[in-house]
C-alpha cells in the first residue's frame, strides 16, 4: 500500500520571526540580552566575526552561565587573532578561577598572537598575573617558552612566581637546565619550598 500524507495539525509548527538578525549586531544584541540558550548560540556564531572579539571579551566578564562562557571562549580561541588575545588577557586578573583557567586554555592555542605579550606580562606589577602567565607557558607551544622560564628563574624577586616557573620547567625542561635551577635555588637559599621544588625538578628532568 502506498504512503499517505497525514493532515494532522500536530506536525505543523508556528513560524516565529527572529527577535534579532543573525548578523554581527544582531548576534551581539542576543548575546547581551537573550536567554541562556540564545546567548550560547550567539556566542558560538560570533566565532565567524573577528570584529566581535573585544565585545566577547567584555561580555565574558559579565556572563555567569558556564555553557555560554565556554562558547564565548571557544569562539575567541578559534579566531586566534591578536585582538582575540587582547580580549582574553584581562581575564588573567579575574577573581573567578574557572574564567581564568578558561582564558589560559584559550590563549594557549594561539601562540603567535600571545607571544608578543608574554614579556610584558612577566613584568606585570601584579604577582598573580605573573604566576598565571607562567602557568600559561606550561601549555603554550612557542619556541621561546624555555627562554621566558629561564628569565623568570634568574630575575623575578617573588618566590611564588619562581616556584611556578620551577614547576613548569620540570615539565618542559631538560638536563641542561639544571644549572639555572640551582642558581634560582641559591637566590632563595632561605626558602625551604624552593629548595625542595628545585631538587624535585632536577630529579625529574635528569630522569627524562
RODO-2510 file (C-alpha; in nm, 4 decimals, decimal comma):
residues 208
     n   res          X          Y          Z
     1     x     0,0000     0,0000     0,0000
     2     x     0,1324     0,3463    -0,0854
     3     x     0,2234     0,6043     0,1732
     4     x    -0,0473     0,8523     0,2633
     5     x     0,0107     1,2108     0,3586
     6     x    -0,1151     1,2950     0,7041
     7     x    -0,3035     1,6136     0,7618
     8     x    -0,2846     1,6356     1,1390
     9     x    -0,2172     1,9769     1,2861
    10     x     0,0365     1,8340     1,5363
    11     x     0,3056     1,8287     1,2692
    12     x     0,2744     2,1994     1,1988
    13     x     0,4955     2,4486     1,3753
    14     x     0,4344     2,8160     1,4103
    15     x     0,6830     3,0235     1,2154
    16     x     0,8299     3,2796     1,4519
    17     x     1,0067     3,5922     1,3424
    18     x     1,3586     3,6167     1,4835
    19     x     1,3948     3,8771     1,7554
    20     x     1,7419     3,9688     1,6260
    21     x     1,9010     3,9209     1,2829
    22     x     2,1952     3,6808     1,2545
    23     x     2,4436     3,9469     1,1510
    24     x     2,7060     4,0671     1,3987
    25     x     2,4988     4,3473     1,5578
    26     x     2,2040     4,1093     1,5965
    27     x     2,4201     3,8356     1,7481
    28     x     2,5783     4,0801     1,9921
    29     x     2,2357     4,2033     2,0966
    30     x     2,1279     3,8449     2,1570
    31     x     2,4486     3,7724     2,3484
    32     x     2,3751     4,0599     2,5839
    33     x     2,0017     4,0205     2,6314
    34     x     1,8898     3,6731     2,5250
    35     x     1,8114     3,3734     2,7423
    36     x     2,0831     3,1178     2,8155
    37     x     2,0261     2,9118     2,5015
    38     x     2,0122     3,2199     2,2791
    39     x     2,3301     3,3588     2,4339
    40     x     2,5091     3,0287     2,3856
    41     x     2,4195     3,0086     2,0159
    42     x     2,5019     3,3742     1,9615
    43     x     2,8423     3,3228     2,1234
    44     x     2,9074     3,0238     1,9012
    45     x     2,8034     3,2051     1,5833
    46     x     3,0215     3,5054     1,6668
    47     x     3,3254     3,2873     1,6014
    48     x     3,2806     3,3882     1,2382
    49     x     3,3012     3,7590     1,3212
    50     x     3,6584     3,8532     1,4224
    51     x     3,5450     4,2130     1,4776
    52     x     3,3375     4,0897     1,7725
    53     x     3,6412     3,9776     1,9749
    54     x     3,6515     4,2836     2,2024
    55     x     3,2787     4,2597     2,2719
    56     x     3,3110     3,8886     2,3506
    57     x     3,5896     3,9611     2,5994
    58     x     3,3851     4,2346     2,7662
    59     x     3,0783     4,0152     2,7900
    60     x     3,2814     3,7290     2,9357
    61     x     3,3395     3,9435     3,2443
    62     x     2,9612     3,9707     3,2899
    63     x     2,8421     3,6264     3,1849
    64     x     2,7569     3,3856     3,4672
    65     x     2,6419     3,0744     3,2794
    66     x     2,9208     2,8178     3,2338
    67     x     2,7942     2,6882     2,8966
    68     x     2,7707     3,0384     2,7496
    69     x     3,1180     3,1203     2,8793
    70     x     3,2552     2,8072     2,7170
    71     x     3,1035     2,9029     2,3812
    72     x     3,2497     3,2525     2,4065
    73     x     3,5938     3,1189     2,4952
    74     x     3,5768     2,8684     2,2095
    75     x     3,4848     3,1437     1,9647
    76     x     3,7768     3,3603     2,0733
    77     x     4,0110     3,0607     2,0626
    78     x     3,9007     2,9767     1,7093
    79     x     3,9776     3,3321     1,5949
    80     x     4,3310     3,3122     1,7418
    81     x     4,3982     3,6742     1,6494
    82     x     4,5872     3,9493     1,8293
    83     x     4,2527     4,1119     1,9033
    84     x     4,1184     3,7873     2,0486
    85     x     4,4298     3,7511     2,2637
    86     x     4,3887     4,1096     2,3817
    87     x     4,0289     4,0349     2,4762
    88     x     4,1297     3,7282     2,6791
    89     x     4,4348     3,8603     2,8636
    90     x     4,2389     4,0822     3,1067
    91     x     4,0742     3,7634     3,2348
    92     x     4,4062     3,6697     3,3954
    93     x     4,3139     3,9324     3,6553
    94     x     3,9732     3,7808     3,7230
    95     x     3,8916     3,6538     4,0721
    96     x     3,6976     3,3666     3,9126
    97     x     3,9295     3,0643     3,8759
    98     x     3,7043     2,8988     3,6167
    99     x     3,7199     3,2088     3,4000
   100     x     4,0965     3,2442     3,4424
   101     x     4,1602     2,8810     3,3584
   102     x     3,9342     2,9041     3,0545
   103     x     4,1240     3,2089     2,9341
   104     x     4,4596     3,0354     2,9853
   105     x     4,3387     2,7328     2,7879
   106     x     4,2154     2,9526     2,5038
   107     x     4,5323     3,1632     2,4987
   108     x     4,7494     2,8514     2,4914
   109     x     4,6055     2,7695     2,1497
   110     x     4,7155     3,0975     1,9892
   111     x     5,0952     3,1162     2,0407
   112     x     5,1606     3,3593     1,7539
   113     x     4,9089     3,6084     1,8900
   114     x     5,0127     3,5690     2,2550
   115     x     5,3899     3,5564     2,2093
   116     x     5,4459     3,9340     2,1731
   117     x     5,2585     3,9916     2,5014
   118     x     5,4485     3,7487     2,7248
   119     x     5,7473     3,9672     2,8115
   120     x     5,5196     4,2447     2,9331
   121     x     5,3042     4,0048     3,1339
   122     x     5,6124     3,8640     3,3076
   123     x     5,6971     4,2192     3,4206
   124     x     5,3451     4,2942     3,5424
   125     x     5,3257     4,4553     3,8869
   126     x     5,0578     4,2050     3,9883
   127     x     5,2252     3,8911     4,1230
   128     x     4,9224     3,6775     4,0414
   129     x     4,9304     3,7863     3,6774
   130     x     5,2945     3,6787     3,6571
   131     x     5,2104     3,3434     3,8144
   132     x     4,9220     3,2836     3,5731
   133     x     5,1461     3,3825     3,2825
   134     x     5,3990     3,1217     3,3921
   135     x     5,1156     2,8687     3,4083
   136     x     5,0230     2,9683     3,0531
   137     x     5,3816     2,9000     2,9430
   138     x     5,3355     2,5415     3,0545
   139     x     5,0652     2,4998     2,7872
   140     x     5,1944     2,7380     2,5188
   141     x     5,3648     2,5801     2,2180
   142     x     5,6028     2,8652     2,1427
   143     x     5,9775     2,8438     2,0650
   144     x     6,0621     3,0998     2,3357
   145     x     5,8914     2,9230     2,6269
   146     x     6,2166     2,7971     2,7779
   147     x     6,3822     3,1373     2,7358
   148     x     6,0979     3,3068     2,9213
   149     x     6,1034     3,0499     3,2013
   150     x     6,4786     3,0903     3,2475
   151     x     6,4347     3,4678     3,2681
   152     x     6,1822     3,4205     3,5464
   153     x     6,4198     3,1918     3,7353
   154     x     6,7015     3,4442     3,7046
   155     x     6,5193     3,7725     3,7619
   156     x     6,1833     3,7534     3,9372
   157     x     6,2026     3,8543     4,3026
   158     x     5,8763     3,6920     4,4127
   159     x     5,9194     3,3426     4,5495
   160     x     5,5773     3,2206     4,4321
   161     x     5,6448     3,3249     4,0727
   162     x     5,9798     3,1469     4,0743
   163     x     5,8207     2,8397     4,2308
   164     x     5,5661     2,8321     3,9482
   165     x     5,8478     2,8564     3,6917
   166     x     6,0347     2,5711     3,8604
   167     x     5,7231     2,3554     3,8421
   168     x     5,6686     2,4280     3,4726
   169     x     6,0360     2,3780     3,3869
   170     x     6,0174     2,0360     3,5495
   171     x     5,7547     1,9518     3,2851
   172     x     5,9100     2,1092     2,9758
   173     x     6,2822     2,1394     3,0554
   174     x     6,5780     1,9102     3,0109
   175     x     6,9012     1,8126     3,1892
   176     x     7,0832     2,1201     3,0574
   177     x     6,8579     2,3433     3,2698
   178     x     6,9900     2,2100     3,5990
   179     x     7,2364     2,4988     3,6426
   180     x     6,9611     2,7597     3,6062
   181     x     6,7501     2,5755     3,8607
   182     x     7,0390     2,5593     4,1074
   183     x     7,1028     2,9315     4,0593
   184     x     6,7391     3,0049     4,1453
   185     x     6,7703     2,7800     4,4486
   186     x     7,0739     2,9811     4,5600
   187     x     6,8854     3,3099     4,5166
   188     x     6,6212     3,1827     4,7585
   189     x     6,8564     2,9890     4,9832
   190     x     6,6418     3,0527     5,2896
   191     x     6,3228     2,9188     5,1352
   192     x     6,2680     2,5507     5,2054
   193     x     5,9923     2,5143     4,9467
   194     x     6,2088     2,6453     4,6613
   195     x     6,4888     2,4157     4,7740
   196     x     6,2571     2,1154     4,7694
   197     x     6,0917     2,2146     4,4393
   198     x     6,4280     2,2587     4,2640
   199     x     6,5551     1,9229     4,3911
   200     x     6,2416     1,7529     4,2613
   201     x     6,2588     1,9346     3,9273
   202     x     6,6220     1,8382     3,8695
   203     x     6,5479     1,4786     3,9596
   204     x     6,2645     1,4751     3,7098
   205     x     6,4434     1,6376     3,4155
   206     x     6,7533     1,4230     3,4631
   207     x     6,5379     1,1103     3,4583
   208     x     6,3544     1,2147     3,1431
***
